[in-house]
Amino acid sequence: MLYLVSYDIVDTKQRTKLAKKLLNFGRRVQYSVFECDLTGEQLAELKKQALPFVDLEKDSLRIYRLCENCLQNLESFGVKKGWEDDEGVTVI
Protein backbone atom coordinates (compact mmCIF):
# COMPACT_ATOMS: atom_id res chain seq x y z
CA MET A 1 0.00 0.00 0.00
CA LEU A 2 1.28 3.47 -0.82
CA TYR A 3 1.26 6.06 1.97
CA LEU A 4 1.88 9.78 1.87
CA VAL A 5 3.69 10.90 5.03
CA SER A 6 4.01 14.57 5.92
CA TYR A 7 5.23 16.38 8.98
CA ASP A 8 5.51 19.81 10.54
CA ILE A 9 8.12 19.72 13.30
CA VAL A 10 9.06 22.91 15.16
CA ASP A 11 12.49 21.85 16.48
CA THR A 12 15.12 21.77 13.71
CA LYS A 13 17.16 18.98 15.31
CA GLN A 14 14.10 16.74 15.74
CA ARG A 15 12.89 17.59 12.22
CA THR A 16 16.24 16.56 10.74
CA LYS A 17 16.28 13.30 12.68
CA LEU A 18 12.74 12.47 11.59
CA ALA A 19 13.54 13.15 7.93
CA LYS A 20 16.54 10.81 8.12
CA LYS A 21 14.34 8.08 9.63
CA LEU A 22 11.71 8.49 6.94
CA LEU A 23 14.33 8.07 4.21
CA ASN A 24 14.57 4.44 5.37
CA PHE A 25 10.91 3.92 4.49
CA GLY A 26 10.34 5.79 1.25
CA ARG A 27 11.16 8.60 -1.11
CA ARG A 28 11.20 12.27 -0.27
CA VAL A 29 9.02 14.09 -2.82
CA GLN A 30 8.97 17.48 -1.12
CA TYR A 31 10.85 18.91 1.83
CA SER A 32 8.50 17.46 4.46
CA VAL A 33 6.58 14.94 2.35
CA PHE A 34 7.47 11.30 1.67
CA GLU A 35 5.86 8.59 -0.47
CA CYS A 36 6.25 5.17 1.14
CA ASP A 37 5.22 1.81 -0.30
CA LEU A 38 4.69 -0.21 2.90
CA THR A 39 3.22 -3.38 4.28
CA GLY A 40 1.16 -3.17 7.48
CA GLU A 41 4.18 -4.32 9.47
CA GLN A 42 6.42 -1.68 7.87
CA LEU A 43 3.82 1.02 8.59
CA ALA A 44 3.77 0.01 12.25
CA GLU A 45 7.58 0.21 12.34
CA LEU A 46 7.54 3.64 10.67
CA LYS A 47 5.20 4.94 13.36
CA LYS A 48 7.28 3.36 16.11
CA GLN A 49 10.44 5.04 14.81
CA ALA A 50 8.88 8.39 13.87
CA LEU A 51 6.68 9.23 16.86
CA PRO A 52 9.56 9.83 19.32
CA PHE A 53 10.53 12.87 17.22
CA VAL A 54 7.03 14.39 17.32
CA ASP A 55 6.00 16.67 20.18
CA LEU A 56 2.24 16.09 20.22
CA GLU A 57 1.69 19.54 21.77
CA LYS A 58 3.51 21.47 18.99
CA ASP A 59 4.13 19.23 15.97
CA SER A 60 2.17 17.12 13.53
CA LEU A 61 2.78 13.90 11.65
CA ARG A 62 0.21 12.89 9.04
CA ILE A 63 -0.02 9.57 7.22
CA TYR A 64 -2.43 9.21 4.31
CA ARG A 65 -3.20 5.84 2.72
CA LEU A 66 -3.48 6.16 -1.06
CA CYS A 67 -5.81 3.60 -2.63
CA GLU A 68 -5.61 2.46 -6.26
CA ASN A 69 -8.33 4.94 -7.29
CA CYS A 70 -6.42 7.74 -5.57
CA LEU A 71 -3.25 6.82 -7.49
CA GLN A 72 -5.12 6.85 -10.79
CA ASN A 73 -6.17 10.43 -10.04
CA LEU A 74 -2.69 11.57 -9.00
CA GLU A 75 -1.21 14.41 -11.00
CA SER A 76 2.40 15.44 -10.57
CA PHE A 77 4.27 18.29 -12.23
CA GLY A 78 7.93 19.23 -12.15
CA VAL A 79 11.12 17.30 -11.63
CA LYS A 80 9.97 14.80 -9.01
CA LYS A 81 7.08 12.88 -10.43
CA GLY A 82 6.65 10.33 -7.66
CA TRP A 83 7.73 7.04 -6.19
CA GLU A 84 7.16 5.13 -9.41
CA ASP A 85 10.04 7.04 -11.06
CA ASP A 86 12.68 5.55 -8.76
CA GLU A 87 13.98 2.18 -9.83
CA GLY A 88 15.68 0.20 -7.14
CA VAL A 89 14.05 1.97 -4.18
CA THR A 90 14.59 -0.15 -1.12
CA VAL A 91 11.98 -0.15 1.60
CA ILE A 92 13.24 -1.42 4.94
ABEGO torsion letter per residue (X at the ends): XBBBBBBBBABAAAAAAAAAAAAAABBBABAABBBBBBBAAAAAAAAAAAAAABBAAABBBBBBBBBAAAAAABBBBEABAEAAABBGBBBX
